[in-house]
Amino acid sequence: MPVTGINPDFSTYICNDCGEQVVLNNSTTIFPPCPNCYGNSFRKA
Ligand SMILES: [Zn+2]
């Protein structure tokens, strides 16, 4: 399961806590916390 603070794959992730969708592109080097709830647990969309 992807977590924040690591270098993720370029993909779309969904927050496990609130369902917020986070799109990571090739300018993202470190997985950010959820912008909605600051959660750090995601699943791939
Ligand atoms: Zn969230």
mmCIF file of the protein (N, C-alpha, C, O) and its ligand, coordinates in Angstrom:
data_MODEL
# 
_entry.id   MODEL 
# 
loop_
_entity.id 
_entity.type 
_entity.pdbx_number_of_molecules 
1 polymer     1 
2 non-polymer 1 
# 
_entity_poly.entity_id                      1 
_entity_poly.type                           'polypeptide(L)' 
_entity_poly.nstd_linkage                   no 
_entity_poly.nstd_monomer                   no 
_entity_poly.pdbx_seq_one_letter_code       MPVTGINPDFSTYICNDCGEQVVLNNSTTIFPPCPNCYGNSFRKA 
_entity_poly.pdbx_seq_one_letter_code_can   MPVTGINPDFSTYICNDCGEQVVLNNSTTIFPPCPNCYGNSFRKA 
_entity_poly.pdbx_strand_id                 A 
# 
loop_
_entity_poly_seq.entity_id 
_entity_poly_seq.num 
_entity_poly_seq.mon_id 
_entity_poly_seq.hetero 
1 1  MET n 
1 2  PRO n 
1 3  VAL n 
1 4  THR n 
1 5  GLY n 
1 6  ILE n 
1 7  ASN n 
1 8  PRO n 
1 9  ASP n 
1 10 PHE n 
1 11 SER n 
1 12 THR n 
1 13 TYR n 
1 14 ILE n 
1 15 CYS n 
1 16 ASN n 
1 17 ASP n 
1 18 CYS n 
1 19 GLY n 
1 20 GLU n 
1 21 GLN n 
1 22 VAL n 
1 23 VAL n 
1 24 LEU n 
1 25 ASN n 
1 26 ASN n 
1 27 SER n 
1 28 THR n 
1 29 THR n 
1 30 ILE n 
1 31 PHE n 
1 32 PRO n 
1 33 PRO n 
1 34 CYS n 
1 35 PRO n 
1 36 ASN n 
1 37 CYS n 
1 38 TYR n 
1 39 GLY n 
1 40 ASN n 
1 41 SER n 
1 42 PHE n 
1 43 ARG n 
1 44 LYS n 
1 45 ALA n 
# 
loop_
_struct_asym.id 
_struct_asym.entity_id 
A 1 
B 2 
# 
loop_
_chem_comp.id 
_chem_comp.type 
_chem_comp.mon_nstd_flag 
ALA 'L-peptide linking' y 
ARG 'L-peptide linking' y 
ASN 'L-peptide linking' y 
ASP 'L-peptide linking' y 
CYS 'L-peptide linking' y 
GLN 'L-peptide linking' y 
GLU 'L-peptide linking' y 
GLY 'peptide linking'   y 
ILE 'L-peptide linking' y 
LEU 'L-peptide linking' y 
LYS 'L-peptide linking' y 
MET 'L-peptide linking' y 
PHE 'L-peptide linking' y 
PRO 'L-peptide linking' y 
SER 'L-peptide linking' y 
THR 'L-peptide linking' y 
TYR 'L-peptide linking' y 
VAL 'L-peptide linking' y 
ZN  non-polymer         . 
# 
_pdbx_entity_nonpoly.entity_id   2 
_pdbx_entity_nonpoly.name        ? 
_pdbx_entity_nonpoly.comp_id     ZN 
# 
_pdbx_nonpoly_scheme.asym_id         B 
_pdbx_nonpoly_scheme.entity_id       2 
_pdbx_nonpoly_scheme.mon_id          ZN 
_pdbx_nonpoly_scheme.ndb_seq_num     1 
_pdbx_nonpoly_scheme.pdb_seq_num     101 
_pdbx_nonpoly_scheme.auth_seq_num    101 
_pdbx_nonpoly_scheme.pdb_mon_id      ZN 
_pdbx_nonpoly_scheme.auth_mon_id     ZN 
_pdbx_nonpoly_scheme.pdb_strand_id   A 
_pdbx_nonpoly_scheme.pdb_ins_code    . 
# 
loop_
_atom_site.group_PDB 
_atom_site.id 
_atom_site.type_symbol 
_atom_site.label_atom_id 
_atom_site.label_alt_id 
_atom_site.label_comp_id 
_atom_site.label_asym_id 
_atom_site.label_entity_id 
_atom_site.label_seq_id 
_atom_site.pdbx_PDB_ins_code 
_atom_site.Cartn_x 
_atom_site.Cartn_y 
_atom_site.Cartn_z 
_atom_site.occupancy 
_atom_site.B_iso_or_equiv 
_atom_site.pdbx_formal_charge 
_atom_site.auth_seq_id 
_atom_site.auth_comp_id 
_atom_site.auth_asym_id 
_atom_site.auth_atom_id 
_atom_site.pdbx_PDB_model_num 
ATOM   1   N  N  . MET A 1 1  ? 0.847   -1.201 0.000   1.00 0.00 ? 1   MET A N  1 
ATOM   2   C  CA . MET A 1 1  ? 0.000   0.000  0.000   1.00 0.00 ? 1   MET A CA 1 
ATOM   3   C  C  . MET A 1 1  ? 0.881   1.248  0.000   1.00 0.00 ? 1   MET A C  1 
ATOM   4   O  O  . MET A 1 1  ? 1.789   1.367  0.822   1.00 0.00 ? 1   MET A O  1 
ATOM   5   N  N  . PRO A 1 2  ? 0.620   2.165  -0.905  1.00 0.00 ? 2   PRO A N  1 
ATOM   6   C  CA . PRO A 1 2  ? 1.431   3.397  -0.944  1.00 0.00 ? 2   PRO A CA 1 
ATOM   7   C  C  . PRO A 1 2  ? 1.241   4.240  0.312   1.00 0.00 ? 2   PRO A C  1 
ATOM   8   O  O  . PRO A 1 2  ? 0.135   4.327  0.844   1.00 0.00 ? 2   PRO A O  1 
ATOM   9   N  N  . VAL A 1 3  ? 2.296   4.847  0.775   1.00 0.00 ? 3   VAL A N  1 
ATOM   10  C  CA . VAL A 1 3  ? 2.220   5.754  1.909   1.00 0.00 ? 3   VAL A CA 1 
ATOM   11  C  C  . VAL A 1 3  ? 2.927   7.050  1.537   1.00 0.00 ? 3   VAL A C  1 
ATOM   12  O  O  . VAL A 1 3  ? 3.687   7.092  0.570   1.00 0.00 ? 3   VAL A O  1 
ATOM   13  N  N  . THR A 1 4  ? 2.679   8.100  2.301   1.00 0.00 ? 4   THR A N  1 
ATOM   14  C  CA . THR A 1 4  ? 3.316   9.373  2.024   1.00 0.00 ? 4   THR A CA 1 
ATOM   15  C  C  . THR A 1 4  ? 4.807   9.315  2.334   1.00 0.00 ? 4   THR A C  1 
ATOM   16  O  O  . THR A 1 4  ? 5.266   8.485  3.119   1.00 0.00 ? 4   THR A O  1 
ATOM   17  N  N  . GLY A 1 5  ? 5.546   10.210 1.702   1.00 0.00 ? 5   GLY A N  1 
ATOM   18  C  CA . GLY A 1 5  ? 6.962   10.343 2.003   1.00 0.00 ? 5   GLY A CA 1 
ATOM   19  C  C  . GLY A 1 5  ? 7.863   9.495  1.140   1.00 0.00 ? 5   GLY A C  1 
ATOM   20  O  O  . GLY A 1 5  ? 9.085   9.592  1.244   1.00 0.00 ? 5   GLY A O  1 
ATOM   21  N  N  . ILE A 1 6  ? 7.288   8.666  0.288   1.00 0.00 ? 6   ILE A N  1 
ATOM   22  C  CA . ILE A 1 6  ? 8.099   7.851  -0.600  1.00 0.00 ? 6   ILE A CA 1 
ATOM   23  C  C  . ILE A 1 6  ? 7.969   8.358  -2.018  1.00 0.00 ? 6   ILE A C  1 
ATOM   24  O  O  . ILE A 1 6  ? 7.072   9.149  -2.312  1.00 0.00 ? 6   ILE A O  1 
ATOM   25  N  N  . ASN A 1 7  ? 8.828   7.928  -2.884  1.00 0.00 ? 7   ASN A N  1 
ATOM   26  C  CA . ASN A 1 7  ? 8.729   8.265  -4.298  1.00 0.00 ? 7   ASN A CA 1 
ATOM   27  C  C  . ASN A 1 7  ? 7.751   7.304  -4.959  1.00 0.00 ? 7   ASN A C  1 
ATOM   28  O  O  . ASN A 1 7  ? 8.049   6.120  -5.121  1.00 0.00 ? 7   ASN A O  1 
ATOM   29  N  N  . PRO A 1 8  ? 6.590   7.810  -5.337  1.00 0.00 ? 8   PRO A N  1 
ATOM   30  C  CA . PRO A 1 8  ? 5.527   6.924  -5.812  1.00 0.00 ? 8   PRO A CA 1 
ATOM   31  C  C  . PRO A 1 8  ? 5.571   6.719  -7.319  1.00 0.00 ? 8   PRO A C  1 
ATOM   32  O  O  . PRO A 1 8  ? 6.296   7.408  -8.037  1.00 0.00 ? 8   PRO A O  1 
ATOM   33  N  N  . ASP A 1 9  ? 4.792   5.773  -7.773  1.00 0.00 ? 9   ASP A N  1 
ATOM   34  C  CA . ASP A 1 9  ? 4.523   5.662  -9.199  1.00 0.00 ? 9   ASP A CA 1 
ATOM   35  C  C  . ASP A 1 9  ? 3.644   6.826  -9.623  1.00 0.00 ? 9   ASP A C  1 
ATOM   36  O  O  . ASP A 1 9  ? 2.864   7.350  -8.829  1.00 0.00 ? 9   ASP A O  1 
ATOM   37  N  N  . PHE A 1 10 ? 3.777   7.222  -10.875 1.00 0.00 ? 10  PHE A N  1 
ATOM   38  C  CA . PHE A 1 10 ? 2.907   8.272  -11.399 1.00 0.00 ? 10  PHE A CA 1 
ATOM   39  C  C  . PHE A 1 10 ? 1.541   7.665  -11.680 1.00 0.00 ? 10  PHE A C  1 
ATOM   40  O  O  . PHE A 1 10 ? 1.373   6.875  -12.609 1.00 0.00 ? 10  PHE A O  1 
ATOM   41  N  N  . SER A 1 11 ? 0.582   8.046  -10.870 1.00 0.00 ? 11  SER A N  1 
ATOM   42  C  CA . SER A 1 11 ? -0.719  7.411  -10.974 1.00 0.00 ? 11  SER A CA 1 
ATOM   43  C  C  . SER A 1 11 ? -1.732  8.218  -10.189 1.00 0.00 ? 11  SER A C  1 
ATOM   44  O  O  . SER A 1 11 ? -1.417  9.283  -9.659  1.00 0.00 ? 11  SER A O  1 
ATOM   45  N  N  . THR A 1 12 ? -2.941  7.710  -10.120 1.00 0.00 ? 12  THR A N  1 
ATOM   46  C  CA . THR A 1 12 ? -3.974  8.321  -9.304  1.00 0.00 ? 12  THR A CA 1 
ATOM   47  C  C  . THR A 1 12 ? -4.206  7.454  -8.073  1.00 0.00 ? 12  THR A C  1 
ATOM   48  O  O  . THR A 1 12 ? -4.317  6.232  -8.167  1.00 0.00 ? 12  THR A O  1 
ATOM   49  N  N  . TYR A 1 13 ? -4.277  8.104  -6.929  1.00 0.00 ? 13  TYR A N  1 
ATOM   50  C  CA . TYR A 1 13 ? -4.458  7.397  -5.667  1.00 0.00 ? 13  TYR A CA 1 
ATOM   51  C  C  . TYR A 1 13 ? -5.686  7.924  -4.952  1.00 0.00 ? 13  TYR A C  1 
ATOM   52  O  O  . TYR A 1 13 ? -6.107  9.061  -5.163  1.00 0.00 ? 13  TYR A O  1 
ATOM   53  N  N  . ILE A 1 14 ? -6.248  7.094  -4.115  1.00 0.00 ? 14  ILE A N  1 
ATOM   54  C  CA . ILE A 1 14 ? -7.418  7.473  -3.331  1.00 0.00 ? 14  ILE A CA 1 
ATOM   55  C  C  . ILE A 1 14 ? -7.081  7.327  -1.855  1.00 0.00 ? 14  ILE A C  1 
ATOM   56  O  O  . ILE A 1 14 ? -6.580  6.293  -1.414  1.00 0.00 ? 14  ILE A O  1 
ATOM   57  N  N  . CYS A 1 15 ? -7.371  8.393  -1.094  1.00 0.00 ? 15  CYS A N  1 
ATOM   58  C  CA . CYS A 1 15 ? -7.112  8.385  0.341   1.00 0.00 ? 15  CYS A CA 1 
ATOM   59  C  C  . CYS A 1 15 ? -7.955  7.311  1.013   1.00 0.00 ? 15  CYS A C  1 
ATOM   60  O  O  . CYS A 1 15 ? -9.158  7.213  0.771   1.00 0.00 ? 15  CYS A O  1 
ATOM   61  N  N  . ASN A 1 16 ? -7.325  6.516  1.849   1.00 0.00 ? 16  ASN A N  1 
ATOM   62  C  CA . ASN A 1 16 ? -8.065  5.477  2.561   1.00 0.00 ? 16  ASN A CA 1 
ATOM   63  C  C  . ASN A 1 16 ? -8.977  6.050  3.636   1.00 0.00 ? 16  ASN A C  1 
ATOM   64  O  O  . ASN A 1 16 ? -9.944  5.407  4.045   1.00 0.00 ? 16  ASN A O  1 
ATOM   65  N  N  . ASP A 1 17 ? -8.671  7.249  4.090   1.00 0.00 ? 17  ASP A N  1 
ATOM   66  C  CA . ASP A 1 17 ? -9.438  7.805  5.198   1.00 0.00 ? 17  ASP A CA 1 
ATOM   67  C  C  . ASP A 1 17 ? -10.665 8.573  4.742   1.00 0.00 ? 17  ASP A C  1 
ATOM   68  O  O  . ASP A 1 17 ? -11.731 8.451  5.344   1.00 0.00 ? 17  ASP A O  1 
ATOM   69  N  N  . CYS A 1 18 ? -10.526 9.380  3.664   1.00 0.00 ? 18  CYS A N  1 
ATOM   70  C  CA . CYS A 1 18 ? -11.643 10.246 3.288   1.00 0.00 ? 18  CYS A CA 1 
ATOM   71  C  C  . CYS A 1 18 ? -12.067 10.065 1.839   1.00 0.00 ? 18  CYS A C  1 
ATOM   72  O  O  . CYS A 1 18 ? -13.089 10.617 1.431   1.00 0.00 ? 18  CYS A O  1 
ATOM   73  N  N  . GLY A 1 19 ? -11.312 9.311  1.052   1.00 0.00 ? 19  GLY A N  1 
ATOM   74  C  CA . GLY A 1 19 ? -11.719 9.065  -0.328  1.00 0.00 ? 19  GLY A CA 1 
ATOM   75  C  C  . GLY A 1 19 ? -11.277 10.126 -1.307  1.00 0.00 ? 19  GLY A C  1 
ATOM   76  O  O  . GLY A 1 19 ? -11.626 10.060 -2.485  1.00 0.00 ? 19  GLY A O  1 
ATOM   77  N  N  . GLU A 1 20 ? -10.511 11.113 -0.844  1.00 0.00 ? 20  GLU A N  1 
ATOM   78  C  CA . GLU A 1 20 ? -10.001 12.154 -1.725  1.00 0.00 ? 20  GLU A CA 1 
ATOM   79  C  C  . GLU A 1 20 ? -9.115  11.534 -2.804  1.00 0.00 ? 20  GLU A C  1 
ATOM   80  O  O  . GLU A 1 20 ? -8.295  10.656 -2.535  1.00 0.00 ? 20  GLU A O  1 
ATOM   81  N  N  . GLN A 1 21 ? -9.303  12.017 -4.033  1.00 0.00 ? 21  GLN A N  1 
ATOM   82  C  CA . GLN A 1 21 ? -8.483  11.517 -5.131  1.00 0.00 ? 21  GLN A CA 1 
ATOM   83  C  C  . GLN A 1 21 ? -7.270  12.420 -5.317  1.00 0.00 ? 21  GLN A C  1 
ATOM   84  O  O  . GLN A 1 21 ? -7.398  13.642 -5.395  1.00 0.00 ? 21  GLN A O  1 
ATOM   85  N  N  . VAL A 1 22 ? -6.106  11.811 -5.388  1.00 0.00 ? 22  VAL A N  1 
ATOM   86  C  CA . VAL A 1 22 ? -4.857  12.549 -5.532  1.00 0.00 ? 22  VAL A CA 1 
ATOM   87  C  C  . VAL A 1 22 ? -4.165  12.054 -6.797  1.00 0.00 ? 22  VAL A C  1 
ATOM   88  O  O  . VAL A 1 22 ? -3.866  10.868 -6.937  1.00 0.00 ? 22  VAL A O  1 
ATOM   89  N  N  . VAL A 1 23 ? -3.917  12.991 -7.719  1.00 0.00 ? 23  VAL A N  1 
ATOM   90  C  CA . VAL A 1 23 ? -3.243  12.630 -8.958  1.00 0.00 ? 23  VAL A CA 1 
ATOM   91  C  C  . VAL A 1 23 ? -1.782  13.033 -8.857  1.00 0.00 ? 23  VAL A C  1 
ATOM   92  O  O  . VAL A 1 23 ? -1.464  14.198 -8.618  1.00 0.00 ? 23  VAL A O  1 
ATOM   93  N  N  . LEU A 1 24 ? -0.907  12.072 -9.038  1.00 0.00 ? 24  LEU A N  1 
ATOM   94  C  CA . LEU A 1 24 ? 0.531   12.345 -9.017  1.00 0.00 ? 24  LEU A CA 1 
ATOM   95  C  C  . LEU A 1 24 ? 1.049   12.330 -10.444 1.00 0.00 ? 24  LEU A C  1 
ATOM   96  O  O  . LEU A 1 24 ? 0.749   11.419 -11.216 1.00 0.00 ? 24  LEU A O  1 
ATOM   97  N  N  . ASN A 1 25 ? 1.827   13.344 -10.787 1.00 0.00 ? 25  ASN A N  1 
ATOM   98  C  CA . ASN A 1 25 ? 2.393   13.392 -12.131 1.00 0.00 ? 25  ASN A CA 1 
ATOM   99  C  C  . ASN A 1 25 ? 3.911   13.393 -12.038 1.00 0.00 ? 25  ASN A C  1 
ATOM   100 O  O  . ASN A 1 25 ? 4.476   13.189 -10.963 1.00 0.00 ? 25  ASN A O  1 
ATOM   101 N  N  . ASN A 1 26 ? 4.558   13.619 -13.153 1.00 0.00 ? 26  ASN A N  1 
ATOM   102 C  CA . ASN A 1 26 ? 6.009   13.453 -13.170 1.00 0.00 ? 26  ASN A CA 1 
ATOM   103 C  C  . ASN A 1 26 ? 6.764   14.603 -12.525 1.00 0.00 ? 26  ASN A C  1 
ATOM   104 O  O  . ASN A 1 26 ? 7.995   14.597 -12.513 1.00 0.00 ? 26  ASN A O  1 
ATOM   105 N  N  . SER A 1 27 ? 6.049   15.599 -11.985 1.00 0.00 ? 27  SER A N  1 
ATOM   106 C  CA . SER A 1 27 ? 6.726   16.629 -11.208 1.00 0.00 ? 27  SER A CA 1 
ATOM   107 C  C  . SER A 1 27 ? 6.654   16.316 -9.717  1.00 0.00 ? 27  SER A C  1 
ATOM   108 O  O  . SER A 1 27 ? 7.228   17.037 -8.901  1.00 0.00 ? 27  SER A O  1 
ATOM   109 N  N  . THR A 1 28 ? 5.957   15.254 -9.363  1.00 0.00 ? 28  THR A N  1 
ATOM   110 C  CA . THR A 1 28 ? 5.841   14.862 -7.958  1.00 0.00 ? 28  THR A CA 1 
ATOM   111 C  C  . THR A 1 28 ? 6.955   13.888 -7.611  1.00 0.00 ? 28  THR A C  1 
ATOM   112 O  O  . THR A 1 28 ? 7.059   12.809 -8.194  1.00 0.00 ? 28  THR A O  1 
ATOM   113 N  N  . THR A 1 29 ? 7.784   14.282 -6.653  1.00 0.00 ? 29  THR A N  1 
ATOM   114 C  CA . THR A 1 29 ? 8.899   13.414 -6.292  1.00 0.00 ? 29  THR A CA 1 
ATOM   115 C  C  . THR A 1 29 ? 8.656   12.693 -4.979  1.00 0.00 ? 29  THR A C  1 
ATOM   116 O  O  . THR A 1 29 ? 9.192   11.609 -4.748  1.00 0.00 ? 29  THR A O  1 
ATOM   117 N  N  . ILE A 1 30 ? 7.841   13.301 -4.112  1.00 0.00 ? 30  ILE A N  1 
ATOM   118 C  CA . ILE A 1 30 ? 7.537   12.679 -2.830  1.00 0.00 ? 30  ILE A CA 1 
ATOM   119 C  C  . ILE A 1 30 ? 6.027   12.683 -2.636  1.00 0.00 ? 30  ILE A C  1 
ATOM   120 O  O  . ILE A 1 30 ? 5.360   13.697 -2.843  1.00 0.00 ? 30  ILE A O  1 
ATOM   121 N  N  . PHE A 1 31 ? 5.518   11.558 -2.246  1.00 0.00 ? 31  PHE A N  1 
ATOM   122 C  CA . PHE A 1 31 ? 4.079   11.417 -2.051  1.00 0.00 ? 31  PHE A CA 1 
ATOM   123 C  C  . PHE A 1 31 ? 3.601   12.381 -0.963  1.00 0.00 ? 31  PHE A C  1 
ATOM   124 O  O  . PHE A 1 31 ? 4.030   12.267 0.185   1.00 0.00 ? 31  PHE A O  1 
ATOM   125 N  N  . PRO A 1 32 ? 2.714   13.332 -1.305  1.00 0.00 ? 32  PRO A N  1 
ATOM   126 C  CA . PRO A 1 32 ? 2.265   14.300 -0.304  1.00 0.00 ? 32  PRO A CA 1 
ATOM   127 C  C  . PRO A 1 32 ? 1.143   13.728 0.553   1.00 0.00 ? 32  PRO A C  1 
ATOM   128 O  O  . PRO A 1 32 ? 0.477   12.774 0.150   1.00 0.00 ? 32  PRO A O  1 
ATOM   129 N  N  . PRO A 1 33 ? 0.932   14.303 1.730   1.00 0.00 ? 33  PRO A N  1 
ATOM   130 C  CA . PRO A 1 33 ? -0.226  13.912 2.527   1.00 0.00 ? 33  PRO A CA 1 
ATOM   131 C  C  . PRO A 1 33 ? -1.512  14.276 1.800   1.00 0.00 ? 33  PRO A C  1 
ATOM   132 O  O  . PRO A 1 33 ? -1.510  15.115 0.899   1.00 0.00 ? 33  PRO A O  1 
ATOM   133 N  N  . CYS A 1 34 ? -2.589  13.653 2.189   1.00 0.00 ? 34  CYS A N  1 
ATOM   134 C  CA . CYS A 1 34 ? -3.887  13.968 1.609   1.00 0.00 ? 34  CYS A CA 1 
ATOM   135 C  C  . CYS A 1 34 ? -4.200  15.447 1.802   1.00 0.00 ? 34  CYS A C  1 
ATOM   136 O  O  . CYS A 1 34 ? -4.091  15.948 2.922   1.00 0.00 ? 34  CYS A O  1 
ATOM   137 N  N  . PRO A 1 35 ? -4.589  16.169 0.737   1.00 0.00 ? 35  PRO A N  1 
ATOM   138 C  CA . PRO A 1 35 ? -4.884  17.597 0.867   1.00 0.00 ? 35  PRO A CA 1 
ATOM   139 C  C  . PRO A 1 35 ? -6.169  17.866 1.626   1.00 0.00 ? 35  PRO A C  1 
ATOM   140 O  O  . PRO A 1 35 ? -6.418  18.999 2.038   1.00 0.00 ? 35  PRO A O  1 
ATOM   141 N  N  . ASN A 1 36 ? -6.967  16.870 1.813   1.00 0.00 ? 36  ASN A N  1 
ATOM   142 C  CA . ASN A 1 36 ? -8.253  17.050 2.489   1.00 0.00 ? 36  ASN A CA 1 
ATOM   143 C  C  . ASN A 1 36 ? -8.179  16.733 3.985   1.00 0.00 ? 36  ASN A C  1 
ATOM   144 O  O  . ASN A 1 36 ? -8.678  17.497 4.811   1.00 0.00 ? 36  ASN A O  1 
ATOM   145 N  N  . CYS A 1 37 ? -7.557  15.610 4.325   1.00 0.00 ? 37  CYS A N  1 
ATOM   146 C  CA . CYS A 1 37 ? -7.564  15.172 5.727   1.00 0.00 ? 37  CYS A CA 1 
ATOM   147 C  C  . CYS A 1 37 ? -6.161  14.951 6.269   1.00 0.00 ? 37  CYS A C  1 
ATOM   148 O  O  . CYS A 1 37 ? -6.001  14.571 7.429   1.00 0.00 ? 37  CYS A O  1 
ATOM   149 N  N  . TYR A 1 38 ? -5.145  15.183 5.448   1.00 0.00 ? 38  TYR A N  1 
ATOM   150 C  CA . TYR A 1 38 ? -3.748  14.998 5.852   1.00 0.00 ? 38  TYR A CA 1 
ATOM   151 C  C  . TYR A 1 38 ? -3.438  13.549 6.231   1.00 0.00 ? 38  TYR A C  1 
ATOM   152 O  O  . TYR A 1 38 ? -2.493  13.262 6.967   1.00 0.00 ? 38  TYR A O  1 
ATOM   153 N  N  . GLY A 1 39 ? -4.246  12.676 5.716   1.00 0.00 ? 39  GLY A N  1 
ATOM   154 C  CA . GLY A 1 39 ? -3.960  11.258 5.922   1.00 0.00 ? 39  GLY A CA 1 
ATOM   155 C  C  . GLY A 1 39 ? -2.752  10.843 5.103   1.00 0.00 ? 39  GLY A C  1 
ATOM   156 O  O  . GLY A 1 39 ? -2.357  11.532 4.162   1.00 0.00 ? 39  GLY A O  1 
ATOM   157 N  N  . ASN A 1 40 ? -2.175  9.716  5.467   1.00 0.00 ? 40  ASN A N  1 
ATOM   158 C  CA . ASN A 1 40 ? -0.994  9.269  4.744   1.00 0.00 ? 40  ASN A CA 1 
ATOM   159 C  C  . ASN A 1 40 ? -1.092  7.818  4.291   1.00 0.00 ? 40  ASN A C  1 
ATOM   160 O  O  . ASN A 1 40 ? -0.088  7.125  4.132   1.00 0.00 ? 40  ASN A O  1 
ATOM   161 N  N  . SER A 1 41 ? -2.316  7.384  4.092   1.00 0.00 ? 41  SER A N  1 
ATOM   162 C  CA . SER A 1 41 ? -2.535  6.026  3.634   1.00 0.00 ? 41  SER A CA 1 
ATOM   163 C  C  . SER A 1 41 ? -3.423  6.078  2.393   1.00 0.00 ? 41  SER A C  1 
ATOM   164 O  O  . SER A 1 41 ? -4.537  6.602  2.432   1.00 0.00 ? 41  SER A O  1 
ATOM   165 N  N  . PHE A 1 42 ? -2.910  5.525  1.290   1.00 0.00 ? 42  PHE A N  1 
ATOM   166 C  CA . PHE A 1 42 ? -3.626  5.606  0.026   1.00 0.00 ? 42  PHE A CA 1 
ATOM   167 C  C  . PHE A 1 42 ? -3.715  4.244  -0.627  1.00 0.00 ? 42  PHE A C  1 
ATOM   168 O  O  . PHE A 1 42 ? -2.949  3.330  -0.321  1.00 0.00 ? 42  PHE A O  1 
ATOM   169 N  N  . ARG A 1 43 ? -4.666  4.135  -1.532  1.00 0.00 ? 43  ARG A N  1 
ATOM   170 C  CA . ARG A 1 43 ? -4.696  2.978  -2.431  1.00 0.00 ? 43  ARG A CA 1 
ATOM   171 C  C  . ARG A 1 43 ? -4.700  3.499  -3.848  1.00 0.00 ? 43  ARG A C  1 
ATOM   172 O  O  . ARG A 1 43 ? -5.092  4.638  -4.104  1.00 0.00 ? 43  ARG A O  1 
ATOM   173 N  N  . LYS A 1 44 ? -4.260  2.658  -4.768  1.00 0.00 ? 44  LYS A N  1 
ATOM   174 C  CA . LYS A 1 44 ? -4.293  3.056  -6.183  1.00 0.00 ? 44  LYS A CA 1 
ATOM   175 C  C  . LYS A 1 44 ? -5.729  3.119  -6.673  1.00 0.00 ? 44  LYS A C  1 
ATOM   176 O  O  . LYS A 1 44 ? -6.555  2.270  -6.335  1.00 0.00 ? 44  LYS A O  1 
ATOM   177 N  N  . ALA A 1 45 ? -6.018  4.152  -7.485  1.00 0.00 ? 45  ALA A N  1 
ATOM   178 C  CA . ALA A 1 45 ? -7.369  4.289  -8.026  1.00 0.00 ? 45  ALA A CA 1 
ATOM   179 C  C  . ALA A 1 45 ? -7.581  3.249  -9.122  1.00 0.00 ? 45  ALA A C  1 
ATOM   180 O  O  . ALA A 1 45 ? -8.658  3.188  -9.716  1.00 0.00 ? 45  ALA A O  1 
HETATM 181 ZN ZN . ZN  B 2 .  ? -7.888  12.062 3.011   1.00 0.00 2 101 ZN  A ZN 1 
# 
